[in-house]
Amino acid sequence: MPTDTFFNLPLEKKNKIIEAIKKEFARVPFDKVSINKIVQDANISRGSFYMYFEDKKDMLIYLLSNYHEEVMSIIKESFKRNSGDVFEVFADILKFTANFGTAKENIAFCMNIFSNQTLQNDIILQFANRGRKNDFFNLFKEYTDTKSLNLQSPNDVDDIIDILISVTQKATMDIFLCIGEKDEILEAYTNKITILKRGMLKENS
C-alpha cells in the first residue's frame, strides 16, 4: 500500500498521480507498465514516486483496494434492500462489477489486468488474506437471512458463501475478458444461481 507520504499529499496532487497510474495501466499490459511514463504524466520525479509506492504492483493493489471498499458498501446496501437474501446480494455484486468493467473508461484497464493469469492469481491472494476474508465473511454472517436457508451444520453458511464467491468470481473474469458477451454471461450466471437455490438432487419420491 502507499506510504503515509502519499496519503498526506494535497488532494489535487494525489488525484493527478492516481489518474496517471490509471492511464498507464489502461495503455499497456501490466508487464509493460512504465513508471517513467507515470511520473511524466503526473509531473513528479522518479524519486518522489518511490517515496509514495514500492513498485507498480503496489500501485495496482491500492487502486483495487478503493474498488474493494466500494464493493463492501454495495454489499451492505444490497442486504438492506433485499432483506438479507444472500443470492440477491451476490447478483448485485456481479452487476456492479460488470458495470464497472464495461464502463468505457475502465475496459482497457480491466482487460490488461485480468488477462494476465499470474497477476490475477496474485491479486486474488492479496485480497484473500485472512483479515480481509474474515471481514467479508463476518459481514455476510451478520446480514444474511439464515432462516431462509436449508442449513444442516454450523459451517453451512461459510460453505454457501464460498460457493457463491467462486461462481461470481468466474462470471466476473469472463465479463472482463469477453465484454461483448456480457448479457449472455449474466444470463448463464443467473441460471447457475437458480440451480444452486433449488439444489442439484431430486427429492425422494
HUGIDA-V150761 format. One record per backbone hydrogen bond with DSSP energy under -0.5 kcal/mol. NH is the residue of the N-H (numbers start at 0). CO is the residue of the C=O. Records with the same first field share a line. If there is no record, write none. Layout:
NH = CO / CO
This chain:
2 = 51
6 = 2
7 = 3
8 = 5
13 = 9
14 = 10
15 = 11
16 = 12
17 = 13
18 = 14
19 = 15
20 = 16
21 = 17
22 = 18
23 = 19
24 = 20
25 = 21
26 = 22
27 = 23
29 = 111
31 = 28
32 = 29
34 = 32
37 = 33
38 = 34
39 = 35
40 = 36
41 = 37
42 = 38
43 = 38
48 = 44
49 = 45
50 = 47
51 = 47 / 48
52 = 48
58 = 54
59 = 55
60 = 56
61 = 57
62 = 58
63 = 59
64 = 60
65 = 61
66 = 62
67 = 63
68 = 64
69 = 65
70 = 66
71 = 67
72 = 68
73 = 69
74 = 70
75 = 71
76 = 72
77 = 73
78 = 74
79 = 75
80 = 76
81 = 77
82 = 79
83 = 78
84 = 81
85 = 83
88 = 84
89 = 85
90 = 86
91 = 87
92 = 88
93 = 89
94 = 90
95 = 91
96 = 92
97 = 93
98 = 94
99 = 95
100 = 96
101 = 97
102 = 98 / 99
105 = 102
106 = 102
109 = 105
110 = 106
111 = 107
112 = 108
113 = 109
114 = 110
115 = 112
116 = 114
119 = 115
120 = 116
121 = 117
122 = 118
123 = 119
124 = 120
125 = 121
126 = 122
127 = 123
128 = 125
132 = 128
133 = 129
134 = 130
135 = 131
136 = 132
137 = 133
138 = 134
139 = 135
140 = 136
141 = 137
142 = 138
143 = 139
144 = 83
145 = 143
147 = 144
148 = 145
150 = 148
155 = 152
158 = 154
159 = 155
160 = 156
161 = 157
162 = 158
163 = 159
164 = 160
165 = 161
166 = 162
167 = 163
168 = 164
169 = 165
170 = 166
171 = 167
172 = 168
173 = 169
174 = 170
175 = 171
176 = 172
177 = 173
180 = 177
181 = 178
184 = 180
185 = 181
186 = 182
187 = 183
188 = 184
189 = 185
190 = 186
191 = 187
192 = 188
193 = 189
194 = 190
195 = 191
196 = 192
197 = 193
198 = 194
